[in-house]
Amino acid sequence: MPRDRWGALGLNPEVLQGTICSAPVEIPRPGEIQINATGVEGLSVELLDEWFVPIPGFSDGRTDGPDGLDCRVRWSEAALPTGKPLRIQIKMCASEQVSPRVYALYIDSKKGDSSA
């Protein structure tokens, strides 16, 4: 069994859309967000501030590959906002071909550069 696959969040049968929203988290250093999921073509990721207001440039994040353990999320903005609380909201959209399931969400904050 692949890691983090003990449980999943998904849509109830016959429900076509839904969202998952995190508690506020702070990203201390530049990094990336990754999702362990299946049906990733039915997922989009949005960053919100701690009051649930969308953060400009981070409204429709998509993964850059097929289903998997470490699906990297990409937005039009180059870097994730750091140093302030934000929420990660995952939008799920099912169809006859796609039944999205989210097993885990990772925030990979890169270590600081030692040359600074």
N, C-alpha and C positions, 0 to 999 in steps of 0.2 A: 504494500500500500504506500503510495507517495506520501511524503511528509505533510502534516497539517490537513489531512483528509478525514479526520475523525467526525467532523460535522461541517455543514455548509449552510449558507444563507441563500435562499432562492425564493422564487415566486410560488404562491399557492397554485394548484391546478386551476386552469381557466382564467387566471389573472394575467394580464399582458404587460403591466408596468408597475414598478415600485421603486423605492429608494432605501438606501442604508446610509445613515449619517453617524459619523464618529463623535465622540466627546472632543472638546478642544485639546489639541496637541501643539507643541512648539517644536519646530525644526531648527536646531541650534546652528547647523552648518549647511552649506549647499549640499544637495544630494538628489535623490530620486524616490519616487513611490513605485512600488511593485505590487502586483496582485497575483495570488495563487487562485486561479479560476478556470472554469470551463465555460464555453459559450461566450467567449470574450467579445465576439462581434456584436453581442447584445448588451454590452456594458459601456458606459461613459462615466468619467470621473470629473467632479467639479470641486474646487476649493472655495470654502466660505470663511468669512471671519467668525469670531466667536459668537456673534449675534445673528448668524445665519445669512449674512449679506454676501452675495457672490463677489469674489475677488476678480477684478478685471484681468483678462488674458488667461484665466484658468477655468473656463466654463465648459469645455467639451474635450477633456482628455481622453485619449484612446490608447490602447495597447499597440505595440509595434510588432506583434507576432501572433502565432496561434495560441491555443489553450496551453497552459503550463503552470509550473511552480513559481516562476519569476517573470511575469509579464510586465514589462516596464511601461509606465504611463507617460505619454508625451502630450504637451500643450504647445500652443503657438509661442508662449513666452519661453525664454531660454532657461531660467533658473527658478526653482521653488522659492517662495517668500520665506525668509528666515527671521528668527528673533521675535516673533509675535504669535499669539495663539491663533490657530485656524482649525477648521473642521474639514474632514474629507467626506464628500457625499458621492456615493456610487449610485448611478441610475441604471436600472435593469429594464430591458425590453425584450419580451419573449415573442416568438413567432412559431409557425409550424416546424421550422428547421432549427431554431435556436431556443435552448432552455438554460439561461445563464445561472451559474452557481459560483458563489464566492466562498473560498475556504480560509483565506488569510489575506491580510494587508500588511505590507512591510514599508517602513520608512528607512531608507538607506542613506544615512548622513555620512558624507565622506570625511575622512580625517583631515585635519588642517595641514597646510603645506609648511614643512620645517624651514623653508628658506625665508620666511617672512620675518 
